[in-house]
Amino acid sequence: MKFPWHPSMDGTANDIQAIDYLHYEGIGFPPCGIGGATLVAAEVIRRAARIEWVRAHDGELYLADADPSYVVICPRSRVEEIQLAGIPQFGRFAHFAVRAAIDCYGWLADADGALRRFILELDDGDVESLCRRLNEIRGQNGIEELA
């Protein structure tokens, strides 16, 4: 496959951008398909949010923080929602990642700002005002606000 850049598949936002490029251009994924691409994107979220993989009783993989969990994300279901909706046309995996990261940001510690930088890197919208609002939510949930 030819990319206009060299994706490193190193667990960073670059991985999600590479997956979105393959999806949008219709180049196709490796044999893992959409399911495998979802797991790659979810692993990027896991690293950025510092949460863990959890296997449910039915075998489904989730991302969750410590027990008790404030944040639980089912990557497969979230990507399926976006696929069925058909929007956005480009950047569906980035859309999934940003939405999941925003859910995490409202509840989890982000002392070094890695999660916030991850959101800003993937989203070209007005995330600054969103981050201000999420800080308000953090305060309401008894979690220290972030700079």
C-alpha positions in Angstrom: 0.0 0.0 0.0 1.2 3.5 -0.8 0.6 6.2 1.8 1.3 9.9 1.2 3.4 9.6 4.5 5.0 6.8 6.4 2.6 5.5 9.0 4.6 4.0 11.9 1.8 2.0 13.6 3.2 3.0 16.9 0.1 3.6 19.0 -0.3 7.2 18.2 -2.9 9.4 16.4 -0.9 8.7 13.2 -2.2 5.1 13.2 -5.8 6.4 13.2 -5.0 8.8 10.3 -3.5 5.9 8.3 -6.7 3.8 8.9 -8.9 6.7 7.9 -6.8 7.1 4.7 -7.2 3.4 3.8 -10.9 3.5 4.5 -11.7 6.8 2.6 -9.6 5.9 -0.4 -11.2 2.4 -0.6 -7.8 0.8 -0.6 -8.9 -1.8 1.8 -7.7 -3.0 5.1 -5.4 -6.0 5.7 -7.4 -9.3 6.3 -8.4 -8.0 9.7 -11.0 -5.7 8.1 -13.0 -3.1 9.9 -12.8 -5.1 13.2 -9.0 -5.1 13.2 -8.9 -1.5 12.3 -11.2 -0.7 15.2 -8.9 -2.5 17.6 -5.9 -0.5 16.3 -7.8 2.7 16.8 -9.0 1.6 20.3 -5.4 0.8 21.3 -4.4 4.4 20.5 -7.3 5.6 22.7 -6.3 3.2 25.5 -2.7 4.5 25.5 -3.8 8.2 25.4 -6.3 7.8 28.2 -4.3 5.3 30.2 -7.2 2.9 30.5 -7.2 -0.9 30.1 -8.7 -3.6 27.9 -11.4 -5.6 29.7 -13.2 -8.7 28.4 -16.9 -8.9 29.2 -18.7 -12.1 30.1 -19.8 -12.5 26.5 -16.2 -12.2 25.2 -16.6 -8.6 23.9 -13.6 -6.3 24.3 -14.1 -3.0 26.1 -11.9 -0.2 27.2 -12.4 0.8 30.9 -10.7 2.6 33.7 -10.1 1.1 37.1 -12.7 -0.7 39.1 -15.2 0.8 39.7 -15.3 2.1 36.1 -16.4 5.6 35.3 -15.5 5.2 31.7 -16.5 2.1 29.6 -16.1 2.1 25.8 -17.2 -0.7 23.4 -15.0 0.1 20.4 -16.8 -2.3 18.0 -20.2 -0.8 18.8 -19.1 2.8 18.5 -17.4 2.2 15.1 -20.5 0.3 13.9 -22.7 3.3 14.9 -20.5 5.6 12.8 -20.4 3.2 9.9 -24.2 2.8 9.9 -24.7 6.6 10.1 -22.4 7.1 7.2 -21.0 10.4 8.6 -18.6 11.8 8.6 -17.6 10.9 5.1 -13.9 11.1 5.9 -12.2 10.5 9.2 -14.6 8.0 10.7 -12.0 6.4 12.9 -10.8 9.8 14.1 -14.4 10.7 14.9 -14.7 7.5 16.9 -11.4 8.2 18.7 -12.2 11.8 19.5 -15.7 10.9 20.9 -14.2 8.2 23.0 -11.4 10.4 24.2 -13.8 13.1 25.1 -15.8 10.6 27.2 -12.5 9.8 29.0 -11.5 13.4 29.5 -14.6 14.2 31.5 -13.7 11.6 34.1 -10.0 10.7 34.1 -6.9 12.4 35.3 -4.8 13.9 32.6 -1.9 15.5 34.6 0.5 15.8 31.7 -2.1 16.8 29.1 -1.6 13.8 26.8 -5.3 13.1 26.4 -6.1 16.7 25.7 -3.3 16.9 23.1 -4.6 13.7 21.5 -8.1 15.2 21.1 -6.7 18.4 19.6 -4.4 16.4 17.2 -7.3 14.4 15.8 -10.1 17.0 15.8 -10.0 20.2 13.7 -13.1 21.6 15.2 -13.5 24.1 18.0 -12.1 21.8 20.7 -10.8 24.6 22.9 -14.4 25.6 24.0 -15.2 21.9 24.3 -12.2 21.4 26.7 -13.4 24.3 28.8 -16.8 22.8 29.1 -15.3 19.4 29.9 -13.3 21.0 32.7 -16.6 22.3 34.1 -17.9 18.8 34.0 -14.8 17.5 35.7 -15.3 20.0 38.5 -19.0 18.9 38.9 -17.8 15.3 39.2 -15.3 16.2 41.9 -12.3 15.8 39.6 -9.5 18.4 39.5 -9.8 20.8 36.5 -7.0 20.7 34.0 -5.0 23.7 32.6 
